[in-house]
Amino acid sequence: MVNGKPFSVEALSRIVEMAWEDRTPFEAIEVNFGVNESAVINIMRAEMKPRSFRLWRKRVSSRKTKHSALRSPDVSRGYCPTQYKQK
């Protein structure tokens, strides 16, 4: 929800997808959708099964790539080169 308006199904799906990706920083989600890290965590908690959410939190908590400030300067993109394949 941004400015009191709920997200569309497509936007919510994309937020969850971006949060799930290890190389997409929370800052990129905030730029695109206006939700900070704690809001993304709340969205993930609401959209995922409890066990899946716990596994995601455990994995994301140890990822330096999920925070732009902690990233290595060698990481210049937020996705895997094979993620967006051209047909």
PDB file of N, CA, C and O in Angstrom, chain B, residues numbered from 101:
ATOM      1  N   MET B 101       0.842  -1.174   0.000  1.00  0.00           N
ATOM      2  CA  MET B 101       0.000   0.000   0.000  1.00  0.00           C
ATOM      3  C   MET B 101       0.888   1.239   0.000  1.00  0.00           C
ATOM      4  O   MET B 101       1.760   1.386   0.857  1.00  0.00           O
ATOM      5  N   VAL B 102       0.666   2.118  -0.951  1.00  0.00           N
ATOM      6  CA  VAL B 102       1.402   3.371  -1.037  1.00  0.00           C
ATOM      7  C   VAL B 102       0.394   4.508  -0.991  1.00  0.00           C
ATOM      8  O   VAL B 102      -0.569   4.526  -1.758  1.00  0.00           O
ATOM      9  N   ASN B 103       0.619   5.454  -0.090  1.00  0.00           N
ATOM     10  CA  ASN B 103      -0.298   6.585   0.076  1.00  0.00           C
ATOM     11  C   ASN B 103      -1.739   6.127   0.283  1.00  0.00           C
ATOM     12  O   ASN B 103      -2.671   6.751  -0.223  1.00  0.00           O
ATOM     13  N   GLY B 104      -1.919   5.040   1.025  1.00  0.00           N
ATOM     14  CA  GLY B 104      -3.251   4.538   1.330  1.00  0.00           C
ATOM     15  C   GLY B 104      -3.885   3.715   0.228  1.00  0.00           C
ATOM     16  O   GLY B 104      -4.991   3.206   0.408  1.00  0.00           O
ATOM     17  N   LYS B 105      -3.217   3.568  -0.915  1.00  0.00           N
ATOM     18  CA  LYS B 105      -3.765   2.790  -2.031  1.00  0.00           C
ATOM     19  C   LYS B 105      -3.121   1.410  -2.051  1.00  0.00           C
ATOM     20  O   LYS B 105      -1.900   1.285  -1.953  1.00  0.00           O
ATOM     21  N   PRO B 106      -3.950   0.372  -2.178  1.00  0.00           N
ATOM     22  CA  PRO B 106      -3.381  -0.983  -2.236  1.00  0.00           C
ATOM     23  C   PRO B 106      -2.666  -1.220  -3.562  1.00  0.00           C
ATOM     24  O   PRO B 106      -2.948  -0.559  -4.562  1.00  0.00           O
ATOM     25  N   PHE B 107      -1.748  -2.160  -3.554  1.00  0.00           N
ATOM     26  CA  PHE B 107      -1.023  -2.527  -4.767  1.00  0.00           C
ATOM     27  C   PHE B 107      -1.920  -3.356  -5.665  1.00  0.00           C
ATOM     28  O   PHE B 107      -2.803  -4.068  -5.186  1.00  0.00           O
ATOM     29  N   SER B 108      -1.695  -3.265  -6.954  1.00  0.00           N
ATOM     30  CA  SER B 108      -2.379  -4.155  -7.887  1.00  0.00           C
ATOM     31  C   SER B 108      -1.791  -5.556  -7.706  1.00  0.00           C
ATOM     32  O   SER B 108      -0.732  -5.724  -7.101  1.00  0.00           O
ATOM     33  N   VAL B 109      -2.479  -6.533  -8.227  1.00  0.00           N
ATOM     34  CA  VAL B 109      -1.997  -7.915  -8.145  1.00  0.00           C
ATOM     35  C   VAL B 109      -0.644  -8.030  -8.842  1.00  0.00           C
ATOM     36  O   VAL B 109       0.255  -8.719  -8.360  1.00  0.00           O
ATOM     37  N   GLU B 110      -0.508  -7.349  -9.979  1.00  0.00           N
ATOM     38  CA  GLU B 110       0.737  -7.408 -10.737  1.00  0.00           C
ATOM     39  C   GLU B 110       1.887  -6.765  -9.962  1.00  0.00           C
ATOM     40  O   GLU B 110       2.991  -7.308  -9.928  1.00  0.00           O
ATOM     41  N   ALA B 111       1.633  -5.608  -9.338  1.00  0.00           N
ATOM     42  CA  ALA B 111       2.674  -4.922  -8.566  1.00  0.00           C
ATOM     43  C   ALA B 111       3.080  -5.751  -7.361  1.00  0.00           C
ATOM     44  O   ALA B 111       4.267  -5.876  -7.060  1.00  0.00           O
ATOM     45  N   LEU B 112       2.102  -6.316  -6.674  1.00  0.00           N
ATOM     46  CA  LEU B 112       2.406  -7.152  -5.511  1.00  0.00           C
ATOM     47  C   LEU B 112       3.222  -8.366  -5.922  1.00  0.00           C
ATOM     48  O   LEU B 112       4.164  -8.749  -5.228  1.00  0.00           O
ATOM     49  N   SER B 113       2.870  -8.967  -7.038  1.00  0.00           N
ATOM     50  CA  SER B 113       3.617 -10.112  -7.548  1.00  0.00           C
ATOM     51  C   SER B 113       5.056  -9.726  -7.867  1.00  0.00           C
ATOM     52  O   SER B 113       5.984 -10.475  -7.565  1.00  0.00           O
ATOM     53  N   ARG B 114       5.242  -8.563  -8.474  1.00  0.00           N
ATOM     54  CA  ARG B 114       6.595  -8.111  -8.828  1.00  0.00           C
ATOM     55  C   ARG B 114       7.412  -7.786  -7.587  1.00  0.00           C
ATOM     56  O   ARG B 114       8.610  -8.064  -7.554  1.00  0.00           O
ATOM     57  N   ILE B 115       6.790  -7.203  -6.564  1.00  0.00           N
ATOM     58  CA  ILE B 115       7.509  -6.927  -5.309  1.00  0.00           C
ATOM     59  C   ILE B 115       8.000  -8.227  -4.701  1.00  0.00           C
ATOM     60  O   ILE B 115       9.156  -8.321  -4.289  1.00  0.00           O
ATOM     61  N   VAL B 116       7.142  -9.224  -4.640  1.00  0.00           N
ATOM     62  CA  VAL B 116       7.528 -10.529  -4.079  1.00  0.00           C
ATOM     63  C   VAL B 116       8.643 -11.145  -4.918  1.00  0.00           C
ATOM     64  O   VAL B 116       9.600 -11.694  -4.372  1.00  0.00           O
ATOM     65  N   GLU B 117       8.525 -11.058  -6.230  1.00  0.00           N
ATOM     66  CA  GLU B 117       9.554 -11.608  -7.111  1.00  0.00           C
ATOM     67  C   GLU B 117      10.896 -10.915  -6.894  1.00  0.00           C
ATOM     68  O   GLU B 117      11.932 -11.574  -6.799  1.00  0.00           O
ATOM     69  N   MET B 118      10.876  -9.590  -6.817  1.00  0.00           N
ATOM     70  CA  MET B 118      12.121  -8.846  -6.609  1.00  0.00           C
ATOM     71  C   MET B 118      12.720  -9.150  -5.238  1.00  0.00           C
ATOM     72  O   MET B 118      13.939  -9.267  -5.105  1.00  0.00           O
ATOM     73  N   ALA B 119      11.876  -9.277  -4.226  1.00  0.00           N
ATOM     74  CA  ALA B 119      12.365  -9.582  -2.883  1.00  0.00           C
ATOM     75  C   ALA B 119      12.970 -10.988  -2.840  1.00  0.00           C
ATOM     76  O   ALA B 119      13.942 -11.230  -2.124  1.00  0.00           O
ATOM     77  N   TRP B 120      12.401 -11.895  -3.598  1.00  0.00           N
ATOM     78  CA  TRP B 120      12.881 -13.276  -3.615  1.00  0.00           C
ATOM     79  C   TRP B 120      14.254 -13.379  -4.284  1.00  0.00           C
ATOM     80  O   TRP B 120      15.064 -14.230  -3.915  1.00  0.00           O
ATOM     81  N   GLU B 121      14.516 -12.511  -5.269  1.00  0.00           N
ATOM     82  CA  GLU B 121      15.777 -12.544  -6.000  1.00  0.00           C
ATOM     83  C   GLU B 121      16.920 -12.105  -5.090  1.00  0.00           C
ATOM     84  O   GLU B 121      16.833 -11.059  -4.446  1.00  0.00           O
ATOM     85  N   ASP B 122      17.974 -12.882  -5.033  1.00  0.00           N
ATOM     86  CA  ASP B 122      19.097 -12.592  -4.146  1.00  0.00           C
ATOM     87  C   ASP B 122      19.871 -11.348  -4.548  1.00  0.00           C
ATOM     88  O   ASP B 122      20.426 -10.663  -3.688  1.00  0.00           O
ATOM     89  N   ARG B 123      19.917 -11.049  -5.818  1.00  0.00           N
ATOM     90  CA  ARG B 123      20.753  -9.937  -6.280  1.00  0.00           C
ATOM     91  C   ARG B 123      20.012  -8.608  -6.375  1.00  0.00           C
ATOM     92  O   ARG B 123      20.629  -7.582  -6.659  1.00  0.00           O
ATOM     93  N   THR B 124      18.712  -8.606  -6.144  1.00  0.00           N
ATOM     94  CA  THR B 124      17.935  -7.365  -6.212  1.00  0.00           C
ATOM     95  C   THR B 124      17.925  -6.712  -4.837  1.00  0.00           C
ATOM     96  O   THR B 124      17.362  -7.276  -3.897  1.00  0.00           O
ATOM     97  N   PRO B 125      18.531  -5.542  -4.697  1.00  0.00           N
ATOM     98  CA  PRO B 125      18.574  -4.894  -3.379  1.00  0.00           C
ATOM     99  C   PRO B 125      17.216  -4.309  -2.989  1.00  0.00           C
ATOM    100  O   PRO B 125      16.399  -3.970  -3.844  1.00  0.00           O
ATOM    101  N   PHE B 126      16.999  -4.202  -1.688  1.00  0.00           N
ATOM    102  CA  PHE B 126      15.764  -3.616  -1.185  1.00  0.00           C
ATOM    103  C   PHE B 126      15.596  -2.186  -1.696  1.00  0.00           C
ATOM    104  O   PHE B 126      14.472  -1.722  -1.888  1.00  0.00           O
ATOM    105  N   GLU B 127      16.698  -1.499  -1.915  1.00  0.00           N
ATOM    106  CA  GLU B 127      16.637  -0.122  -2.402  1.00  0.00           C
ATOM    107  C   GLU B 127      16.003  -0.053  -3.797  1.00  0.00           C
ATOM    108  O   GLU B 127      15.314   0.916  -4.117  1.00  0.00           O
ATOM    109  N   ALA B 128      16.230  -1.064  -4.617  1.00  0.00           N
ATOM    110  CA  ALA B 128      15.623  -1.097  -5.948  1.00  0.00           C
ATOM    111  C   ALA B 128      14.109  -1.248  -5.845  1.00  0.00           C
ATOM    112  O   ALA B 128      13.368  -0.654  -6.627  1.00  0.00           O
ATOM    113  N   ILE B 129      13.657  -2.034  -4.892  1.00  0.00           N
ATOM    114  CA  ILE B 129      12.215  -2.197  -4.671  1.00  0.00           C
ATOM    115  C   ILE B 129      11.623  -0.875  -4.197  1.00  0.00           C
ATOM    116  O   ILE B 129      10.531  -0.488  -4.612  1.00  0.00           O
ATOM    117  N   GLU B 130      12.355  -0.188  -3.324  1.00  0.00           N
ATOM    118  CA  GLU B 130      11.865   1.090  -2.820  1.00  0.00           C
ATOM    119  C   GLU B 130      11.770   2.132  -3.935  1.00  0.00           C
ATOM    120  O   GLU B 130      10.808   2.899  -3.989  1.00  0.00           O
ATOM    121  N   VAL B 131      12.754   2.162  -4.813  1.00  0.00           N
ATOM    122  CA  VAL B 131      12.731   3.111  -5.930  1.00  0.00           C
ATOM    123  C   VAL B 131      11.548   2.826  -6.849  1.00  0.00           C
ATOM    124  O   VAL B 131      10.870   3.752  -7.293  1.00  0.00           O
ATOM    125  N   ASN B 132      11.298   1.557  -7.134  1.00  0.00           N
ATOM    126  CA  ASN B 132      10.250   1.182  -8.080  1.00  0.00           C
ATOM    127  C   ASN B 132       8.843   1.237  -7.503  1.00  0.00           C
ATOM    128  O   ASN B 132       7.892   1.574  -8.209  1.00  0.00           O
ATOM    129  N   PHE B 133       8.707   0.903  -6.207  1.00  0.00           N
ATOM    130  CA  PHE B 133       7.368   0.766  -5.638  1.00  0.00           C
ATOM    131  C   PHE B 133       7.112   1.645  -4.416  1.00  0.00           C
ATOM    132  O   PHE B 133       5.980   1.712  -3.936  1.00  0.00           O
ATOM    133  N   GLY B 134       8.136   2.315  -3.908  1.00  0.00           N
ATOM    134  CA  GLY B 134       7.942   3.209  -2.779  1.00  0.00           C
ATOM    135  C   GLY B 134       7.763   2.523  -1.443  1.00  0.00           C
ATOM    136  O   GLY B 134       7.195   3.108  -0.521  1.00  0.00           O
ATOM    137  N   VAL B 135       8.238   1.289  -1.318  1.00  0.00           N
ATOM    138  CA  VAL B 135       8.139   0.573  -0.043  1.00  0.00           C
ATOM    139  C   VAL B 135       9.539   0.260   0.469  1.00  0.00           C
ATOM    140  O   VAL B 135      10.388  -0.222  -0.281  1.00  0.00           O
ATOM    141  N   ASN B 136       9.774   0.532   1.735  1.00  0.00           N
ATOM    142  CA  ASN B 136      11.095   0.293   2.315  1.00  0.00           C
ATOM    143  C   ASN B 136      11.252  -1.174   2.715  1.00  0.00           C
ATOM    144  O   ASN B 136      10.342  -1.983   2.535  1.00  0.00           O
ATOM    145  N   GLU B 137      12.404  -1.493   3.252  1.00  0.00           N
ATOM    146  CA  GLU B 137      12.725  -2.882   3.593  1.00  0.00           C
ATOM    147  C   GLU B 137      11.722  -3.478   4.573  1.00  0.00           C
ATOM    148  O   GLU B 137      11.274  -4.609   4.381  1.00  0.00           O
ATOM    149  N   SER B 138      11.365  -2.746   5.606  1.00  0.00           N
ATOM    150  CA  SER B 138      10.433  -3.304   6.600  1.00  0.00           C
ATOM    151  C   SER B 138       9.055  -3.549   5.988  1.00  0.00           C
ATOM    152  O   SER B 138       8.378  -4.508   6.358  1.00  0.00           O
ATOM    153  N   ALA B 139       8.636  -2.696   5.062  1.00  0.00           N
ATOM    154  CA  ALA B 139       7.359  -2.915   4.385  1.00  0.00           C
ATOM    155  C   ALA B 139       7.435  -4.140   3.471  1.00  0.00           C
ATOM    156  O   ALA B 139       6.471  -4.897   3.362  1.00  0.00           O
ATOM    157  N   VAL B 140       8.583  -4.331   2.815  1.00  0.00           N
ATOM    158  CA  VAL B 140       8.769  -5.511   1.966  1.00  0.00           C
ATOM    159  C   VAL B 140       8.699  -6.769   2.830  1.00  0.00           C
ATOM    160  O   VAL B 140       8.080  -7.757   2.434  1.00  0.00           O
ATOM    161  N   ILE B 141       9.319  -6.741   3.989  1.00  0.00           N
ATOM    162  CA  ILE B 141       9.277  -7.891   4.894  1.00  0.00           C
ATOM    163  C   ILE B 141       7.835  -8.189   5.296  1.00  0.00           C
ATOM    164  O   ILE B 141       7.430  -9.350   5.340  1.00  0.00           O
ATOM    165  N   ASN B 142       7.059  -7.142   5.590  1.00  0.00           N
ATOM    166  CA  ASN B 142       5.647  -7.340   5.949  1.00  0.00           C
ATOM    167  C   ASN B 142       4.853  -7.918   4.787  1.00  0.00           C
ATOM    168  O   ASN B 142       3.996  -8.778   4.988  1.00  0.00           O
ATOM    169  N   ILE B 143       5.132  -7.451   3.571  1.00  0.00           N
ATOM    170  CA  ILE B 143       4.461  -7.988   2.387  1.00  0.00           C
ATOM    171  C   ILE B 143       4.805  -9.457   2.218  1.00  0.00           C
ATOM    172  O   ILE B 143       3.925 -10.282   1.972  1.00  0.00           O
ATOM    173  N   MET B 144       6.086  -9.785   2.350  1.00  0.00           N
ATOM    174  CA  MET B 144       6.515 -11.183   2.206  1.00  0.00           C
ATOM    175  C   MET B 144       5.872 -12.060   3.280  1.00  0.00           C
ATOM    176  O   MET B 144       5.466 -13.188   3.001  1.00  0.00           O
ATOM    177  N   ARG B 145       5.781 -11.550   4.488  1.00  0.00           N
ATOM    178  CA  ARG B 145       5.148 -12.305   5.579  1.00  0.00           C
ATOM    179  C   ARG B 145       3.686 -12.600   5.239  1.00  0.00           C
ATOM    180  O   ARG B 145       3.197 -13.698   5.503  1.00  0.00           O
ATOM    181  N   ALA B 146       2.996 -11.631   4.659  1.00  0.00           N
ATOM    182  CA  ALA B 146       1.579 -11.793   4.337  1.00  0.00           C
ATOM    183  C   ALA B 146       1.359 -12.688   3.119  1.00  0.00           C
ATOM    184  O   ALA B 146       0.350 -13.390   3.041  1.00  0.00           O
ATOM    185  N   GLU B 147       2.287 -12.669   2.176  1.00  0.00           N
ATOM    186  CA  GLU B 147       2.099 -13.373   0.910  1.00  0.00           C
ATOM    187  C   GLU B 147       2.648 -14.794   0.891  1.00  0.00           C
ATOM    188  O   GLU B 147       2.301 -15.580   0.010  1.00  0.00           O
ATOM    189  N   MET B 148       3.497 -15.128   1.853  1.00  0.00           N
ATOM    190  CA  MET B 148       4.141 -16.446   1.840  1.00  0.00           C
ATOM    191  C   MET B 148       3.628 -17.330   2.964  1.00  0.00           C
ATOM    192  O   MET B 148       3.080 -16.848   3.956  1.00  0.00           O
ATOM    193  N   LYS B 149       3.812 -18.612   2.793  1.00  0.00           N
ATOM    194  CA  LYS B 149       3.533 -19.547   3.881  1.00  0.00           C
ATOM    195  C   LYS B 149       4.549 -19.280   4.984  1.00  0.00           C
ATOM    196  O   LYS B 149       5.661 -18.837   4.698  1.00  0.00           O
ATOM    197  N   PRO B 150       4.187 -19.543   6.247  1.00  0.00           N
ATOM    198  CA  PRO B 150       5.101 -19.234   7.354  1.00  0.00           C
ATOM    199  C   PRO B 150       6.494 -19.862   7.207  1.00  0.00           C
ATOM    200  O   PRO B 150       7.499 -19.195   7.451  1.00  0.00           O
ATOM    201  N   ARG B 151       6.557 -21.113   6.817  1.00  0.00           N
ATOM    202  CA  ARG B 151       7.866 -21.770   6.678  1.00  0.00           C
ATOM    203  C   ARG B 151       8.676 -21.147   5.547  1.00  0.00           C
ATOM    204  O   ARG B 151       9.881 -20.936   5.691  1.00  0.00           O
ATOM    205  N   SER B 152       8.028 -20.854   4.429  1.00  0.00           N
ATOM    206  CA  SER B 152       8.718 -20.214   3.310  1.00  0.00           C
ATOM    207  C   SER B 152       9.236 -18.845   3.710  1.00  0.00           C
ATOM    208  O   SER B 152      10.343 -18.459   3.335  1.00  0.00           O
ATOM    209  N   PHE B 153       8.433 -18.109   4.475  1.00  0.00           N
ATOM    210  CA  PHE B 153       8.869 -16.797   4.935  1.00  0.00           C
ATOM    211  C   PHE B 153      10.093 -16.921   5.832  1.00  0.00           C
ATOM    212  O   PHE B 153      11.046 -16.159   5.668  1.00  0.00           O
ATOM    213  N   ARG B 154      10.096 -17.850   6.767  1.00  0.00           N
ATOM    214  CA  ARG B 154      11.253 -18.028   7.657  1.00  0.00           C
ATOM    215  C   ARG B 154      12.508 -18.386   6.871  1.00  0.00           C
ATOM    216  O   ARG B 154      13.586 -17.863   7.154  1.00  0.00           O
ATOM    217  N   LEU B 155      12.379 -19.262   5.897  1.00  0.00           N
ATOM    218  CA  LEU B 155      13.530 -19.639   5.069  1.00  0.00           C
ATOM    219  C   LEU B 155      14.033 -18.441   4.265  1.00  0.00           C
ATOM    220  O   LEU B 155      15.240 -18.228   4.145  1.00  0.00           O
ATOM    221  N   TRP B 156      13.100 -17.660   3.718  1.00  0.00           N
ATOM    222  CA  TRP B 156      13.490 -16.463   2.964  1.00  0.00           C
ATOM    223  C   TRP B 156      14.215 -15.471   3.857  1.00  0.00           C
ATOM    224  O   TRP B 156      15.250 -14.933   3.463  1.00  0.00           O
ATOM    225  N   ARG B 157      13.691 -15.217   5.056  1.00  0.00           N
ATOM    226  CA  ARG B 157      14.311 -14.270   5.986  1.00  0.00           C
ATOM    227  C   ARG B 157      15.707 -14.736   6.373  1.00  0.00           C
ATOM    228  O   ARG B 157      16.635 -13.931   6.448  1.00  0.00           O
ATOM    229  N   LYS B 158      15.858 -16.022   6.615  1.00  0.00           N
ATOM    230  CA  LYS B 158      17.172 -16.556   6.975  1.00  0.00           C
ATOM    231  C   LYS B 158      18.156 -16.345   5.833  1.00  0.00           C
ATOM    232  O   LYS B 158      19.297 -15.942   6.061  1.00  0.00           O
ATOM    233  N   ARG B 159      17.723 -16.613   4.613  1.00  0.00           N
ATOM    234  CA  ARG B 159      18.592 -16.461   3.450  1.00  0.00           C
ATOM    235  C   ARG B 159      18.920 -14.993   3.180  1.00  0.00           C
ATOM    236  O   ARG B 159      20.075 -14.656   2.916  1.00  0.00           O
ATOM    237  N   VAL B 160      17.928 -14.130   3.243  1.00  0.00           N
ATOM    238  CA  VAL B 160      18.113 -12.716   2.915  1.00  0.00           C
ATOM    239  C   VAL B 160      18.939 -12.000   3.984  1.00  0.00           C
ATOM    240  O   VAL B 160      19.691 -11.077   3.674  1.00  0.00           O
ATOM    241  N   SER B 161      18.802 -12.417   5.220  1.00  0.00           N
ATOM    242  CA  SER B 161      19.528 -11.756   6.310  1.00  0.00           C
ATOM    243  C   SER B 161      21.038 -11.871   6.163  1.00  0.00           C
ATOM    244  O   SER B 161      21.781 -11.028   6.665  1.00  0.00           O
ATOM    245  N   SER B 162      21.484 -12.899   5.484  1.00  0.00           N
ATOM    246  CA  SER B 162      22.928 -13.095   5.336  1.00  0.00           C
ATOM    247  C   SER B 162      23.445 -12.646   3.965  1.00  0.00           C
ATOM    248  O   SER B 162      24.612 -12.874   3.647  1.00  0.00           O
ATOM    249  N   ARG B 163      22.602 -12.018   3.156  1.00  0.00           N
ATOM    250  CA  ARG B 163      22.991 -11.600   1.807  1.00  0.00           C
ATOM    251  C   ARG B 163      23.423 -10.146   1.774  1.00  0.00           C
ATOM    252  O   ARG B 163      22.634  -9.247   2.066  1.00  0.00           O
ATOM    253  N   LYS B 164      24.667  -9.922   1.421  1.00  0.00           N
ATOM    254  CA  LYS B 164      25.142  -8.552   1.268  1.00  0.00           C
ATOM    255  C   LYS B 164      24.561  -7.922   0.009  1.00  0.00           C
ATOM    256  O   LYS B 164      24.487  -6.697  -0.089  1.00  0.00           O
ATOM    257  N   THR B 165      24.148  -8.739  -0.951  1.00  0.00           N
ATOM    258  CA  THR B 165      23.626  -8.207  -2.202  1.00  0.00           C
ATOM    259  C   THR B 165      22.229  -7.616  -2.055  1.00  0.00           C
ATOM    260  O   THR B 165      21.754  -6.945  -2.971  1.00  0.00           O
ATOM    261  N   LYS B 166      21.556  -7.844  -0.926  1.00  0.00           N
ATOM    262  CA  LYS B 166      20.218  -7.297  -0.729  1.00  0.00           C
ATOM    263  C   LYS B 166      20.256  -5.858  -0.237  1.00  0.00           C
ATOM    264  O   LYS B 166      19.206  -5.226  -0.120  1.00  0.00           O
ATOM    265  N   HIS B 167      21.437  -5.324   0.053  1.00  0.00           N
ATOM    266  CA  HIS B 167      21.575  -3.942   0.502  1.00  0.00           C
ATOM    267  C   HIS B 167      22.664  -3.265  -0.329  1.00  0.00           C
ATOM    268  O   HIS B 167      23.811  -3.712  -0.344  1.00  0.00           O
ATOM    269  N   SER B 168      22.304  -2.210  -1.004  1.00  0.00           N
ATOM    270  CA  SER B 168      23.248  -1.529  -1.899  1.00  0.00           C
ATOM    271  C   SER B 168      24.520  -1.088  -1.192  1.00  0.00           C
ATOM    272  O   SER B 168      25.609  -1.171  -1.760  1.00  0.00           O
ATOM    273  N   ALA B 169      24.389  -0.620   0.044  1.00  0.00           N
ATOM    274  CA  ALA B 169      25.561  -0.120   0.771  1.00  0.00           C
ATOM    275  C   ALA B 169      26.546  -1.235   1.123  1.00  0.00           C
ATOM    276  O   ALA B 169      27.738  -0.970   1.282  1.00  0.00           O
ATOM    277  N   LEU B 170      26.078  -2.456   1.245  1.00  0.00           N
ATOM    278  CA  LEU B 170      26.939  -3.582   1.609  1.00  0.00           C
ATOM    279  C   LEU B 170      27.494  -4.327   0.394  1.00  0.00           C
ATOM    280  O   LEU B 170      28.376  -5.174   0.534  1.00  0.00           O
ATOM    281  N   ARG B 171      26.988  -4.020  -0.773  1.00  0.00           N
ATOM    282  CA  ARG B 171      27.406  -4.715  -1.985  1.00  0.00           C
ATOM    283  C   ARG B 171      28.841  -4.424  -2.364  1.00  0.00           C
ATOM    284  O   ARG B 171      29.373  -3.347  -2.095  1.00  0.00           O
ATOM    285  N   SER B 172      29.436  -5.385  -2.979  1.00  0.00           N
ATOM    286  CA  SER B 172      30.758  -5.194  -3.565  1.00  0.00           C
ATOM    287  C   SER B 172      30.612  -4.274  -4.769  1.00  0.00           C
ATOM    288  O   SER B 172      29.611  -4.355  -5.481  1.00  0.00           O
ATOM    289  N   PRO B 173      31.572  -3.413  -5.011  1.00  0.00           N
ATOM    290  CA  PRO B 173      31.499  -2.563  -6.205  1.00  0.00           C
ATOM    291  C   PRO B 173      31.512  -3.369  -7.502  1.00  0.00           C
ATOM    292  O   PRO B 173      31.161  -2.846  -8.559  1.00  0.00           O
ATOM    293  N   ASP B 174      31.912  -4.637  -7.429  1.00  0.00           N
ATOM    294  CA  ASP B 174      31.931  -5.503  -8.604  1.00  0.00           C
ATOM    295  C   ASP B 174      30.526  -5.882  -9.062  1.00  0.00           C
ATOM    296  O   ASP B 174      30.334  -6.271 -10.214  1.00  0.00           O
ATOM    297  N   VAL B 175      29.535  -5.771  -8.163  1.00  0.00           N
ATOM    298  CA  VAL B 175      28.158  -6.119  -8.499  1.00  0.00           C
ATOM    299  C   VAL B 175      27.492  -4.865  -9.051  1.00  0.00           C
ATOM    300  O   VAL B 175      27.140  -3.952  -8.304  1.00  0.00           O
ATOM    301  N   SER B 176      27.327  -4.837 -10.354  1.00  0.00           N
ATOM    302  CA  SER B 176      26.796  -3.636 -10.985  1.00  0.00           C
ATOM    303  C   SER B 176      25.368  -3.794 -11.487  1.00  0.00           C
ATOM    304  O   SER B 176      24.801  -2.850 -12.037  1.00  0.00           O
ATOM    305  N   ARG B 177      24.784  -4.958 -11.310  1.00  0.00           N
ATOM    306  CA  ARG B 177      23.415  -5.169 -11.775  1.00  0.00           C
ATOM    307  C   ARG B 177      22.621  -5.905 -10.696  1.00  0.00           C
ATOM    308  O   ARG B 177      23.193  -6.501  -9.783  1.00  0.00           O
ATOM    309  N   GLY B 178      21.322  -5.854 -10.814  1.00  0.00           N
ATOM    310  CA  GLY B 178      20.462  -6.458  -9.810  1.00  0.00           C
ATOM    311  C   GLY B 178      19.846  -7.762 -10.241  1.00  0.00           C
ATOM    312  O   GLY B 178      18.879  -8.216  -9.629  1.00  0.00           O
ATOM    313  N   TYR B 179      20.384  -8.387 -11.290  1.00  0.00           N
ATOM    314  CA  TYR B 179      19.808  -9.642 -11.740  1.00  0.00           C
ATOM    315  C   TYR B 179      20.877 -10.495 -12.404  1.00  0.00           C
ATOM    316  O   TYR B 179      21.940 -10.007 -12.787  1.00  0.00           O
ATOM    317  N   CYS B 180      20.576 -11.749 -12.527  1.00  0.00           N
ATOM    318  CA  CYS B 180      21.467 -12.703 -13.175  1.00  0.00           C
ATOM    319  C   CYS B 180      21.415 -12.475 -14.683  1.00  0.00           C
ATOM    320  O   CYS B 180      20.340 -12.193 -15.211  1.00  0.00           O
ATOM    321  N   PRO B 181      22.533 -12.585 -15.392  1.00  0.00           N
ATOM    322  CA  PRO B 181      22.520 -12.348 -16.851  1.00  0.00           C
ATOM    323  C   PRO B 181      21.549 -13.239 -17.615  1.00  0.00           C
ATOM    324  O   PRO B 181      21.080 -12.850 -18.684  1.00  0.00           O
ATOM    325  N   THR B 182      21.239 -14.415 -17.102  1.00  0.00           N
ATOM    326  CA  THR B 182      20.332 -15.328 -17.799  1.00  0.00           C
ATOM    327  C   THR B 182      18.886 -15.171 -17.349  1.00  0.00           C
ATOM    328  O   THR B 182      18.013 -15.885 -17.843  1.00  0.00           O
ATOM    329  N   GLN B 183      18.612 -14.260 -16.427  1.00  0.00           N
ATOM    330  CA  GLN B 183      17.273 -14.114 -15.880  1.00  0.00           C
ATOM    331  C   GLN B 183      16.263 -13.625 -16.921  1.00  0.00           C
ATOM    332  O   GLN B 183      15.144 -14.134 -16.983  1.00  0.00           O
ATOM    333  N   TYR B 184      16.644 -12.655 -17.729  1.00  0.00           N
ATOM    334  CA  TYR B 184      15.743 -12.092 -18.711  1.00  0.00           C
ATOM    335  C   TYR B 184      16.187 -12.521 -20.102  1.00  0.00           C
ATOM    336  O   TYR B 184      16.781 -11.742 -20.847  1.00  0.00           O
ATOM    337  N   LYS B 185      15.898 -13.747 -20.433  1.00  0.00           N
ATOM    338  CA  LYS B 185      16.326 -14.317 -21.713  1.00  0.00           C
ATOM    339  C   LYS B 185      15.465 -13.764 -22.830  1.00  0.00           C
ATOM    340  O   LYS B 185      14.258 -13.579 -22.679  1.00  0.00           O
ATOM    341  N   GLN B 186      16.105 -13.507 -23.939  1.00  0.00           N
ATOM    342  CA  GLN B 186      15.389 -13.060 -25.133  1.00  0.00           C
ATOM    343  C   GLN B 186      14.941 -14.275 -25.921  1.00  0.00           C
ATOM    344  O   GLN B 186      15.676 -15.255 -26.043  1.00  0.00           O
ATOM    345  N   LYS B 187      13.750 -14.208 -26.449  1.00  0.00           N
ATOM    346  CA  LYS B 187      13.224 -15.333 -27.225  1.00  0.00           C
ATOM    347  C   LYS B 187      13.626 -15.217 -28.672  1.00  0.00           C
ATOM    348  O   LYS B 187      13.274 -16.075 -29.482  1.00  0.00           O
TER     349      LYS B 187
END
